[in-house]
Amino acid sequence: MTDFQISVEIDPDKCSGCGLCITVCPSETLSFKNGKAHVTGDHSLSCGHCMAICPDTAITVHAIDNTYYVSFIISKVSQDG
């Protein structure tokens, strides 16, 4: 794996709790907590799907790291197969 730290932030003041980001997150990194979306997992792909679908512009994805992404996908395939 890599030492790269993925940074996804959700601004609780902007989040309306619609849940769209949670439904599109392929790594199940987001979940509801007190009626708002929160980053609760540690396997974000930094794909940006959550940020793209958020109608409140409450989500910021700070970086996309292809090395981490490829490593994560390989580990998931290995677990499933």
Backbone bond lengths (Angstrom), bond angles and torsions (degrees), N, CA, C in turn:
res aa  C-N    CA-C-N  psi(-1)  N-CA   C-N-CA  omega(-1)  CA-C   N-CA-C  phi
1 M - - - 1.456 - - 1.523 108.13 -
2 T 1.285 116.91 -174.80 1.464 121.55 -175.69 1.527 110.12 -121.81
3 D 1.329 115.96 161.23 1.465 120.99 178.17 1.524 111.50 -86.46
4 F 1.317 116.94 -1.18 1.457 121.67 -178.96 1.527 110.31 -61.68
5 Q 1.320 117.10 128.68 1.454 120.80 179.04 1.523 109.45 -98.05
6 I 1.298 114.92 122.32 1.456 120.59 178.99 1.516 108.72 -80.30
7 S 1.302 115.54 137.81 1.450 119.31 -177.34 1.523 110.66 -127.85
8 V 1.306 114.78 106.25 1.457 121.97 174.16 1.519 106.48 -118.12
9 E 1.302 116.14 126.70 1.463 120.10 -179.71 1.516 110.48 -121.57
10 I 1.323 115.57 141.38 1.461 121.82 174.50 1.523 107.63 -120.83
11 D 1.304 115.75 122.67 1.463 121.63 178.87 1.527 108.22 -81.02
12 P 1.332 117.88 109.43 1.463 120.37 -177.07 1.527 113.90 -64.77
13 D 1.323 116.44 -22.60 1.467 119.74 178.25 1.521 111.56 -74.07
14 K 1.328 117.44 -27.41 1.461 121.42 179.21 1.533 112.69 -92.42
15 C 1.329 117.58 -28.28 1.464 121.66 -175.23 1.531 111.19 -66.64
16 S 1.336 115.44 125.12 1.469 120.49 179.08 1.530 112.11 -92.59
17 G 1.327 116.90 -6.24 1.460 120.24 179.38 1.515 113.86 79.19
18 C 1.325 117.79 26.45 1.469 120.54 -178.13 1.532 112.36 -70.62
19 G 1.328 117.45 -28.86 1.460 121.53 176.17 1.513 116.14 86.54
20 L 1.322 117.94 1.51 1.464 120.16 -179.65 1.529 111.41 -59.21
21 C 1.309 117.33 -40.86 1.461 121.02 -178.45 1.528 111.51 -62.09
22 I 1.309 115.64 -37.24 1.464 120.35 -179.46 1.529 110.94 -66.61
23 T 1.319 116.07 -37.37 1.469 119.37 -178.01 1.523 112.73 -72.12
24 V 1.336 118.42 -24.72 1.468 119.84 -178.22 1.522 113.84 -99.46
25 C 1.298 118.24 -3.71 1.467 121.17 -177.13 1.531 110.40 -73.69
26 P 1.351 117.67 111.22 1.460 119.92 -176.87 1.529 113.92 -71.61
27 S 1.318 117.17 -18.85 1.467 119.37 -178.40 1.528 113.14 -103.96
28 E 1.331 116.33 6.00 1.468 122.53 179.50 1.530 111.75 52.30
29 T 1.316 114.50 44.34 1.460 121.49 -179.09 1.524 112.07 -88.18
30 L 1.321 116.96 -19.81 1.458 121.12 -177.65 1.523 110.99 -106.01
31 S 1.313 116.04 147.89 1.464 120.73 175.55 1.524 109.23 -154.83
32 F 1.337 114.56 169.68 1.464 120.20 178.10 1.515 110.42 -82.77
33 K 1.309 114.93 140.27 1.457 122.07 174.70 1.519 105.94 -147.99
34 N 1.311 116.33 115.92 1.469 121.58 -178.02 1.527 112.50 56.99
35 G 1.335 116.32 38.89 1.454 121.43 175.75 1.516 116.30 77.87
36 K 1.313 117.24 8.16 1.463 122.31 179.96 1.527 109.00 -129.28
37 A 1.319 116.22 157.34 1.462 120.78 175.17 1.525 109.29 -76.19
38 H 1.324 115.07 139.99 1.465 121.62 178.21 1.518 109.32 -139.18
39 V 1.321 115.83 151.45 1.455 120.99 172.50 1.527 105.93 -82.13
40 T 1.333 115.99 111.14 1.466 120.12 -176.69 1.521 112.50 -118.58
41 G 1.315 117.51 -11.19 1.454 120.56 177.84 1.510 110.63 -105.16
42 D 1.315 115.76 171.24 1.463 119.47 -179.07 1.523 112.80 -121.18
43 H 1.325 116.75 21.84 1.458 120.33 -178.24 1.526 112.12 -122.53
44 S 1.317 117.45 37.32 1.463 120.23 179.26 1.517 110.39 -61.13
45 L 1.315 116.17 139.23 1.458 121.65 176.29 1.522 111.47 -87.45
46 S 1.304 116.95 -7.96 1.474 122.69 -174.28 1.520 110.78 53.88
47 C 1.328 115.75 37.17 1.469 120.90 -177.53 1.522 112.20 -76.10
48 G 1.334 117.09 -24.06 1.450 120.75 178.23 1.516 115.31 87.90
49 H 1.340 118.14 2.39 1.470 119.98 179.43 1.530 111.05 -59.10
50 C 1.318 116.31 -43.41 1.465 120.07 -179.14 1.521 111.41 -61.82
51 M 1.316 115.79 -43.43 1.461 120.57 -179.70 1.526 111.06 -65.26
52 A 1.329 116.12 -38.77 1.464 120.40 -178.16 1.522 112.69 -68.12
53 I 1.337 117.44 -34.46 1.470 120.00 -174.68 1.531 112.94 -90.90
54 C 1.310 117.68 -14.64 1.469 121.10 -175.51 1.528 111.25 -66.61
55 P 1.345 117.75 115.30 1.463 120.66 -179.74 1.530 112.91 -74.13
56 D 1.323 116.34 -12.57 1.460 121.31 -176.17 1.528 112.97 -101.18
57 T 1.327 117.64 1.09 1.469 123.87 -173.26 1.532 111.59 46.63
58 A 1.319 114.67 43.76 1.459 120.75 -177.59 1.530 113.21 -92.37
59 I 1.334 117.27 -8.64 1.461 120.87 -173.20 1.517 111.04 -113.48
60 T 1.324 114.85 135.13 1.453 121.92 175.33 1.522 108.53 -124.83
61 V 1.329 115.84 126.81 1.463 121.71 173.23 1.518 105.40 -106.60
62 H 1.324 116.21 116.92 1.462 120.43 -171.31 1.518 115.01 -80.77
63 A 1.325 118.11 -23.41 1.465 118.35 -177.34 1.519 110.60 -161.63
64 I 1.297 114.19 153.85 1.459 120.64 172.99 1.521 106.25 -121.68
65 D 1.327 116.62 124.95 1.456 121.95 -178.65 1.520 109.03 -118.70
66 N 1.321 117.58 107.75 1.453 121.38 -176.35 1.519 112.87 -64.02
67 T 1.327 118.66 -32.59 1.463 121.33 178.89 1.524 109.81 -62.85
68 Y 1.321 116.63 -45.31 1.463 120.52 178.87 1.526 110.11 -63.89
69 Y 1.306 116.61 -43.90 1.462 121.81 -178.89 1.527 110.83 -58.57
70 V 1.315 117.52 -49.75 1.462 121.35 -179.39 1.528 110.31 -62.83
71 S 1.311 118.15 -43.62 1.465 121.62 178.75 1.520 111.58 -61.39
72 F 1.328 116.27 -40.67 1.464 120.54 179.68 1.525 110.80 -64.95
73 I 1.321 117.16 -45.80 1.465 121.21 -179.60 1.531 110.31 -62.25
74 I 1.322 117.25 -43.73 1.469 120.54 178.86 1.524 110.38 -61.26
75 S 1.321 117.57 -41.93 1.470 119.92 179.61 1.520 111.57 -65.87
76 K 1.338 117.54 -37.66 1.466 121.18 178.68 1.535 110.84 -67.07
77 V 1.335 117.13 -41.95 1.449 121.35 179.16 1.532 109.89 -64.38
78 S 1.316 115.97 -40.39 1.472 120.58 179.17 1.523 111.05 -63.87
79 Q 1.316 117.38 -38.53 1.470 121.80 179.13 1.517 111.72 -68.96
80 D 1.329 115.92 -38.90 1.461 121.35 -176.41 1.525 112.22 -79.35
81 G 1.311 117.26 -25.52 1.464 120.47 -173.76 1.463 111.92 -102.50
